Amino acid sequence: MNQKAKEAPLYIQVSSKDNVAIIVNDGGLPAGTSFSSGLTLTERIPQGHKVALKTIEQHAPIVRYGEIIGYASETIIQGSWVKEELVQMPAPPPLDKLSCLTYSGPPLKKFDGYEFQGYRNPDHSVGTKNILGDYNKRAMCRWGS
């Protein structure tokens, strides 16, 4: 039995709100593949491409990352490949109406026991030095040759 036949079929669903997921198996998966969730592929789907987790009616939102990424140009059957031509992109908002941030996530926990070892710029931004060197020569200089 070859290695690919042993691999469990896998997809990535980022949010419970998502109605699509990404096929992650090397080389994709053939039609008829069933997942532990009960989803069965209706057609071959390449690796890295979207699969409909449920039937998405025409004009209904396509949701990934918990956000609308487009609208179905026709009904997309559960288990089908969500091809680019089946996704109508939403109209972009005018630039002057574009918000910079809609969700910043939960506050980050403080890191105890760490300190910043970079530098602060006059404009209050920060940076770090990228030190390039040949560690073998450094060791030779340190220990002699």
Z-matrix of the N, CA and C atoms (Angstrom, degrees):
N
C 1 1.461
C 2 1.521 1 108.25
N 3 1.342 2 117.69 1 131.63
C 4 1.458 3 118.49 2 -178.87
C 5 1.525 4 110.96 3 -78.51
N 6 1.340 5 115.61 4 164.71
C 7 1.466 6 121.78 5 -174.77
C 8 1.527 7 112.09 6 -62.42
N 9 1.351 8 117.83 7 -39.80
C 10 1.462 9 120.42 8 -178.28
C 11 1.521 10 111.72 9 -61.69
N 12 1.320 11 117.47 10 -35.07
C 13 1.462 12 120.64 11 -179.30
C 14 1.525 13 111.12 12 -66.10
N 15 1.333 14 117.81 13 -24.63
C 16 1.458 15 121.96 14 -178.50
C 17 1.527 16 112.73 15 -83.23
N 18 1.338 17 117.71 16 -21.03
C 19 1.458 18 121.01 17 -176.31
C 20 1.523 19 111.29 18 -68.89
N 21 1.314 20 115.62 19 134.17
C 22 1.465 21 119.92 20 174.33
C 23 1.521 22 108.22 21 -73.01
N 24 1.327 23 117.95 22 142.97
C 25 1.462 24 119.15 23 176.77
C 26 1.530 25 109.52 24 -68.58
N 27 1.333 26 116.07 25 134.37
C 28 1.460 27 120.58 26 -175.54
C 29 1.520 28 111.23 27 -132.66
N 30 1.328 29 114.92 28 146.00
C 31 1.459 30 120.61 29 169.38
C 32 1.515 31 108.52 30 -139.53
N 33 1.339 32 115.36 31 160.69
C 34 1.466 33 121.16 32 177.95
C 35 1.517 34 108.38 33 -110.79
N 36 1.323 35 115.54 34 121.33
C 37 1.458 36 122.89 35 172.56
C 38 1.521 37 105.58 36 -115.44
N 39 1.324 38 117.25 37 113.79
C 40 1.460 39 121.81 38 -173.16
C 41 1.521 40 112.11 39 -74.37
N 42 1.320 41 117.18 40 -41.92
C 43 1.465 42 121.85 41 -175.99
C 44 1.527 43 109.56 42 -128.18
N 45 1.313 44 116.11 43 149.51
C 46 1.470 45 119.52 44 176.51
C 47 1.527 46 111.08 45 -65.59
N 48 1.334 47 117.63 46 -16.42
C 49 1.470 48 122.25 47 177.34
C 50 1.529 49 112.10 48 -79.49
N 51 1.337 50 117.29 49 -16.75
C 52 1.466 51 121.61 50 -174.91
C 53 1.525 52 111.57 51 -64.69
N 54 1.336 53 115.74 52 138.34
C 55 1.464 54 119.74 53 172.46
C 56 1.525 55 110.89 54 -109.24
N 57 1.336 56 116.28 55 7.94
C 58 1.462 57 122.57 56 171.96
C 59 1.524 58 108.35 57 -133.96
N 60 1.329 59 115.56 58 157.89
C 61 1.461 60 121.81 59 176.71
C 62 1.522 61 107.56 60 -140.75
N 63 1.323 62 116.52 61 168.98
C 64 1.461 63 122.26 62 -178.21
C 65 1.524 64 109.68 63 -108.38
N 66 1.323 65 116.10 64 128.91
C 67 1.469 66 121.85 65 176.22
C 68 1.524 67 107.97 66 -74.22
N 69 1.333 68 117.05 67 128.46
C 70 1.466 69 119.90 68 -176.06
C 71 1.526 70 114.54 69 -112.15
N 72 1.305 71 119.00 70 -8.83
C 73 1.465 72 120.06 71 -178.81
C 74 1.521 73 111.09 72 -64.95
N 75 1.325 74 115.38 73 137.55
C 76 1.457 75 122.22 74 179.12
C 77 1.523 76 109.75 75 -55.57
N 78 1.321 77 116.72 76 123.57
C 79 1.457 78 121.12 77 178.95
C 80 1.517 79 114.24 78 85.04
N 81 1.333 80 117.74 79 -2.38
C 82 1.460 81 120.60 80 -178.95
C 83 1.518 82 111.68 81 83.61
N 84 1.328 83 115.50 82 -168.77
C 85 1.468 84 120.73 83 -177.11
C 86 1.528 85 110.45 84 -136.76
N 87 1.332 86 117.04 85 146.44
C 88 1.467 87 120.57 86 -178.87
C 89 1.530 88 112.62 87 -81.43
N 90 1.325 89 115.03 88 162.67
C 91 1.468 90 121.40 89 173.38
C 92 1.521 91 108.71 90 -56.46
N 93 1.327 92 116.19 91 144.23
C 94 1.459 93 121.09 92 179.18
C 95 1.516 94 113.70 93 91.83
N 96 1.341 95 117.50 94 -9.06
C 97 1.467 96 120.41 95 178.04
C 98 1.521 97 108.99 96 -64.67
N 99 1.332 98 116.40 97 131.85
C 100 1.469 99 121.60 98 178.61
C 101 1.517 100 110.06 99 -111.85
N 102 1.322 101 115.43 100 143.03
C 103 1.459 102 123.17 101 178.91
C 104 1.521 103 109.43 102 -106.01
N 105 1.323 104 116.31 103 161.73
C 106 1.466 105 120.74 104 179.37
C 107 1.528 106 111.31 105 -63.11
N 108 1.333 107 117.52 106 -21.12
C 109 1.468 108 121.78 107 178.67
C 110 1.524 109 112.00 108 -74.89
N 111 1.343 110 116.81 109 -11.94
C 112 1.462 111 121.12 110 -176.82
C 113 1.519 112 112.79 111 101.53
N 114 1.323 113 117.54 112 -10.93
C 115 1.466 114 122.06 113 178.62
C 116 1.523 115 109.57 114 -67.65
N 117 1.339 116 117.08 115 136.04
C 118 1.463 117 122.74 116 175.20
C 119 1.520 118 108.38 117 -125.75
N 120 1.331 119 116.66 118 130.86
C 121 1.461 120 120.98 119 -179.40
C 122 1.525 121 110.58 120 -72.27
N 123 1.322 122 116.11 121 135.28
C 124 1.462 123 121.49 122 178.69
C 125 1.523 124 111.66 123 -91.05
N 126 1.339 125 116.37 124 -12.68
C 127 1.463 126 121.91 125 -179.76
C 128 1.522 127 108.33 126 -155.72
N 129 1.331 128 116.27 127 167.03
C 130 1.461 129 120.39 128 177.11
C 131 1.526 130 108.41 129 -66.69
N 132 1.341 131 116.00 130 135.78
C 133 1.465 132 120.79 131 178.00
C 134 1.526 133 108.01 132 -126.94
N 135 1.340 134 116.93 133 123.76
C 136 1.465 135 120.16 134 -179.85
C 137 1.529 136 112.23 135 -67.93
N 138 1.317 137 115.38 136 156.54
C 139 1.460 138 121.65 137 175.57
C 140 1.527 139 109.30 138 -58.51
N 141 1.331 140 116.24 139 137.74
C 142 1.459 141 121.17 140 177.51
C 143 1.516 142 114.02 141 85.19
N 144 1.330 143 117.30 142 1.44
C 145 1.464 144 120.49 143 -179.77
C 146 1.524 145 110.34 144 -105.29
N 147 1.333 146 115.08 145 161.85
C 148 1.461 147 121.37 146 -175.00
C 149 1.524 148 112.18 147 -85.94
N 150 1.343 149 114.39 148 145.49
C 151 1.459 150 122.91 149 173.13
C 152 1.530 151 107.24 150 -122.14
N 153 1.332 152 116.32 151 142.06
C 154 1.465 153 120.91 152 176.92
C 155 1.523 154 108.88 153 -77.22
N 156 1.325 155 117.03 154 121.10
C 157 1.466 156 121.80 155 179.75
C 158 1.521 157 111.63 156 -78.47
N 159 1.318 158 115.92 157 -20.77
C 160 1.464 159 122.12 158 174.50
C 161 1.518 160 106.55 159 -149.94
N 162 1.309 161 117.48 160 166.28
C 163 1.458 162 119.97 161 178.50
C 164 1.525 163 109.15 162 -65.70
N 165 1.331 164 115.33 163 131.26
C 166 1.464 165 122.04 164 -179.99
C 167 1.526 166 106.72 165 -112.29
N 168 1.307 167 116.25 166 113.45
C 169 1.465 168 120.95 167 -177.55
C 170 1.531 169 111.01 168 -68.70
N 171 1.334 170 115.72 169 155.25
C 172 1.460 171 121.16 170 177.48
C 173 1.529 172 109.78 171 -53.59
N 174 1.318 173 116.70 172 135.43
C 175 1.473 174 126.36 173 179.96
C 176 1.530 175 113.54 174 74.02
N 177 1.329 176 118.31 175 -2.37
C 178 1.469 177 120.64 176 178.40
C 179 1.530 178 109.49 177 -77.60
N 180 1.338 179 117.09 178 153.68
C 181 1.468 180 120.12 179 179.52
C 182 1.531 181 112.21 180 -65.67
N 183 1.320 182 115.03 181 143.97
C 184 1.461 183 122.70 182 169.64
C 185 1.525 184 104.78 183 -103.10
N 186 1.333 185 116.05 184 123.05
C 187 1.463 186 120.85 185 -171.27
C 188 1.525 187 110.55 186 -116.57
N 189 1.336 188 115.04 187 126.16
C 190 1.459 189 122.97 188 174.03
C 191 1.520 190 106.74 189 -139.12
N 192 1.306 191 118.12 190 145.44
C 193 1.469 192 123.46 191 -174.62
C 194 1.528 193 110.73 192 61.84
N 195 1.337 194 117.62 193 19.09
C 196 1.454 195 120.95 194 -177.07
C 197 1.516 196 112.85 195 76.09
N 198 1.327 197 117.62 196 9.31
C 199 1.465 198 123.10 197 -177.56
C 200 1.522 199 109.86 198 -125.21
N 201 1.317 200 116.62 199 151.20
C 202 1.466 201 121.00 200 176.73
C 203 1.525 202 108.31 201 -72.86
N 204 1.335 203 115.87 202 122.28
C 205 1.467 204 120.34 203 178.27
C 206 1.526 205 111.28 204 -105.72
N 207 1.321 206 117.22 205 -6.66
C 208 1.455 207 121.60 206 179.78
C 209 1.512 208 109.81 207 168.51
N 210 1.336 209 114.97 208 -172.54
C 211 1.465 210 121.79 209 -179.22
C 212 1.522 211 108.60 210 -131.12
N 213 1.317 212 116.55 211 145.50
C 214 1.465 213 121.31 212 -178.32
C 215 1.526 214 110.08 213 -69.99
N 216 1.331 215 116.95 214 123.89
C 217 1.467 216 120.68 215 178.58
C 218 1.525 217 110.96 216 -76.92
N 219 1.334 218 116.21 217 -17.45
C 220 1.465 219 123.23 218 172.70
C 221 1.526 220 106.55 219 -153.44
N 222 1.310 221 117.52 220 168.84
C 223 1.463 222 120.10 221 179.51
C 224 1.527 223 109.27 222 -63.26
N 225 1.326 224 115.64 223 132.20
C 226 1.469 225 122.37 224 179.39
C 227 1.527 226 106.63 225 -112.76
N 228 1.316 227 116.29 226 116.41
C 229 1.462 228 122.66 227 -175.86
C 230 1.534 229 110.49 228 -73.36
N 231 1.323 230 116.38 229 142.84
C 232 1.465 231 122.10 230 176.05
C 233 1.529 232 109.60 231 -51.23
N 234 1.332 233 116.42 232 133.05
C 235 1.460 234 121.51 233 179.48
C 236 1.515 235 113.65 234 88.67
N 237 1.339 236 117.07 235 -0.39
C 238 1.466 237 121.03 236 -179.19
C 239 1.520 238 111.66 237 -89.30
N 240 1.320 239 114.69 238 158.49
C 241 1.453 240 123.14 239 174.90
C 242 1.525 241 107.65 240 -73.53
N 243 1.313 242 117.27 241 124.39
C 244 1.463 243 122.09 242 178.11
C 245 1.530 244 106.61 243 -89.29
N 246 1.323 245 114.99 244 85.49
C 247 1.462 246 121.88 245 -176.94
C 248 1.526 247 110.28 246 -76.14
N 249 1.310 248 114.97 247 156.14
C 250 1.465 249 121.55 248 -177.80
C 251 1.526 250 112.28 249 -54.31
N 252 1.329 251 116.97 250 -39.22
C 253 1.469 252 119.30 251 -177.57
C 254 1.532 253 112.94 252 -70.66
N 255 1.327 254 117.13 253 -10.50
C 256 1.465 255 121.00 254 177.57
C 257 1.526 256 112.42 255 -92.70
N 258 1.336 257 116.11 256 -1.91
C 259 1.465 258 121.27 257 -176.44
C 260 1.523 259 109.75 258 -112.74
N 261 1.328 260 115.83 259 118.59
C 262 1.465 261 120.77 260 172.43
C 263 1.518 262 106.82 261 -93.06
N 264 1.309 263 115.89 262 124.30
C 265 1.455 264 119.86 263 -179.55
C 266 1.525 265 109.74 264 -75.78
N 267 1.331 266 116.83 265 143.38
C 268 1.464 267 118.67 266 176.51
C 269 1.524 268 109.84 267 -68.38
N 270 1.320 269 116.04 268 151.83
C 271 1.465 270 120.12 269 177.40
C 272 1.528 271 108.71 270 -66.83
N 273 1.320 272 117.48 271 133.83
C 274 1.467 273 118.72 272 179.68
C 275 1.526 274 110.56 273 -71.74
N 276 1.323 275 117.09 274 147.52
C 277 1.465 276 119.12 275 177.06
C 278 1.527 277 109.65 276 -73.79
N 279 1.326 278 117.11 277 157.54
C 280 1.472 279 118.81 278 174.71
C 281 1.533 280 109.18 279 -59.18
N 282 1.313 281 116.86 280 146.35
C 283 1.463 282 120.61 281 -176.25
C 284 1.523 283 112.76 282 -56.75
N 285 1.326 284 117.45 283 -36.23
C 286 1.464 285 119.04 284 -178.75
C 287 1.527 286 112.56 285 -74.85
N 288 1.323 287 117.66 286 -7.64
C 289 1.470 288 121.79 287 177.05
C 290 1.527 289 111.93 288 -106.35
N 291 1.324 290 116.75 289 -0.38
C 292 1.456 291 121.98 290 -176.23
C 293 1.526 292 110.18 291 -77.03
N 294 1.311 293 116.35 292 123.33
C 295 1.464 294 119.46 293 178.32
C 296 1.521 295 108.92 294 -83.55
N 297 1.305 296 115.69 295 153.92
C 298 1.462 297 120.29 296 -178.92
C 299 1.520 298 112.11 297 -82.99
N 300 1.314 299 116.81 298 -34.55
C 301 1.451 300 119.79 299 -175.02
C 302 1.518 301 108.99 300 -150.56
N 303 1.323 302 115.97 301 128.40
C 304 1.462 303 118.86 302 178.63
C 305 1.521 304 111.84 303 -107.49
N 306 1.345 305 117.24 304 -23.01
C 307 1.460 306 120.37 305 179.90
C 308 1.515 307 108.15 306 -152.01
N 309 1.294 308 116.70 307 123.65
C 310 1.464 309 119.64 308 -177.95
C 311 1.519 310 112.91 309 -101.45
N 312 1.319 311 117.99 310 -5.17
C 313 1.455 312 120.45 311 179.34
C 314 1.517 313 111.58 312 82.97
N 315 1.318 314 116.10 313 177.00
C 316 1.463 315 119.54 314 -179.52
C 317 1.528 316 110.49 315 -70.90
N 318 1.331 317 117.05 316 156.83
C 319 1.468 318 119.12 317 178.18
C 320 1.532 319 110.42 318 -60.91
N 321 1.318 320 115.68 319 143.86
C 322 1.459 321 120.28 320 179.43
C 323 1.519 322 110.44 321 -80.05
N 324 1.326 323 115.64 322 146.46
C 325 1.458 324 120.84 323 177.62
C 326 1.524 325 109.14 324 -75.58
N 327 1.322 326 115.92 325 147.38
C 328 1.454 327 121.48 326 178.37
C 329 1.532 328 109.08 327 -72.72
N 330 1.331 329 115.76 328 137.37
C 331 1.460 330 120.87 329 175.31
C 332 1.518 331 108.45 330 -87.56
N 333 1.300 332 117.17 331 112.46
C 334 1.456 333 120.64 332 176.54
C 335 1.520 334 109.14 333 -91.00
N 336 1.323 335 115.72 334 144.23
C 337 1.454 336 120.34 335 177.05
C 338 1.517 337 113.88 336 85.57
N 339 1.330 338 117.83 337 8.32
C 340 1.461 339 121.54 338 178.82
C 341 1.518 340 108.93 339 -121.97
N 342 1.309 341 116.06 340 154.14
C 343 1.454 342 119.68 341 174.60
C 344 1.520 343 108.71 342 -138.00
N 345 1.313 344 115.74 343 153.96
C 346 1.457 345 121.81 344 179.67
C 347 1.517 346 108.75 345 -79.73
N 348 1.324 347 117.48 346 124.83
C 349 1.456 348 121.06 347 -177.81
C 350 1.521 349 111.82 348 -111.60
N 351 1.310 350 116.15 349 26.86
C 352 1.456 351 120.64 350 177.34
C 353 1.512 352 110.22 351 -101.48
N 354 1.314 353 116.06 352 -151.63
C 355 1.459 354 120.84 353 179.32
C 356 1.520 355 109.41 354 -132.18
N 357 1.316 356 115.46 355 156.78
C 358 1.459 357 121.76 356 178.22
C 359 1.528 358 108.66 357 -106.34
N 360 1.321 359 115.91 358 133.37
C 361 1.461 360 122.02 359 177.97
C 362 1.525 361 110.06 360 -86.23
N 363 1.344 362 116.79 361 161.30
C 364 1.471 363 119.86 362 178.66
C 365 1.533 364 113.19 363 -56.89
N 366 1.344 365 117.23 364 -28.72
C 367 1.470 366 119.66 365 179.94
C 368 1.532 367 112.16 366 -86.34
N 369 1.331 368 117.59 367 10.32
C 370 1.465 369 126.04 368 177.95
C 371 1.529 370 113.99 369 76.76
N 372 1.339 371 118.22 370 2.88
C 373 1.455 372 119.27 371 171.05
C 374 1.527 373 107.40 372 -76.32
N 375 1.307 374 117.02 373 169.85
C 376 1.459 375 120.32 374 -177.31
C 377 1.519 376 110.45 375 -129.46
N 378 1.307 377 115.98 376 164.72
C 379 1.453 378 120.79 377 177.85
C 380 1.512 379 110.60 378 -157.32
N 381 1.313 380 115.41 379 172.96
C 382 1.460 381 121.61 380 175.61
C 383 1.515 382 107.84 381 -131.94
N 384 1.311 383 116.65 382 156.27
C 385 1.457 384 120.54 383 177.73
C 386 1.518 385 108.94 384 -88.11
N 387 1.308 386 115.60 385 136.84
C 388 1.457 387 121.30 386 172.45
C 389 1.523 388 106.59 387 -99.82
N 390 1.302 389 116.37 388 108.26
C 391 1.453 390 120.58 389 -177.66
C 392 1.520 391 108.42 390 -93.84
N 393 1.321 392 114.87 391 119.63
C 394 1.455 393 120.54 392 178.40
C 395 1.513 394 108.13 393 -103.30
N 396 1.279 395 116.60 394 138.02
C 397 1.454 396 118.86 395 178.95
C 398 1.507 397 110.71 396 -171.16
N 399 1.285 398 114.95 397 166.07
C 400 1.455 399 121.79 398 176.79
C 401 1.523 400 106.44 399 -100.76
N 402 1.311 401 115.90 400 104.38
C 403 1.455 402 119.95 401 -174.73
C 404 1.525 403 112.30 402 -64.30
N 405 1.328 404 117.85 403 -27.35
C 406 1.463 405 119.44 404 177.33
C 407 1.522 406 110.63 405 -66.20
N 408 1.340 407 117.30 406 -44.34
C 409 1.467 408 120.09 407 178.80
C 410 1.522 409 110.16 408 -66.35
N 411 1.321 410 115.83 409 -38.39
C 412 1.457 411 119.56 410 179.13
C 413 1.526 412 109.59 411 -60.13
N 414 1.321 413 115.22 412 -42.92
C 415 1.463 414 118.93 413 178.96
C 416 1.525 415 110.31 414 -66.45
N 417 1.347 416 117.33 415 -38.25
C 418 1.465 417 119.98 416 179.06
C 419 1.521 418 110.49 417 -64.32
N 420 1.332 419 116.86 418 -41.39
C 421 1.462 420 119.73 419 179.67
C 422 1.522 421 110.32 420 -65.82
N 423 1.299 422 115.34 421 -37.80
C 424 1.457 423 119.73 422 -177.11
C 425 1.521 424 111.46 423 -71.56
N 426 1.325 425 115.64 424 -42.07
C 427 1.460 426 119.61 425 -174.63
C 428 1.518 427 113.06 426 -103.28
N 429 1.314 428 117.42 427 -5.42
C 430 1.462 429 119.83 428 -177.66
C 431 1.512 430 110.73 429 86.10
N 432 1.330 431 116.12 430 170.44
C 433 1.465 432 118.92 431 -179.22
C 434 1.504 433 111.22 432 -121.03
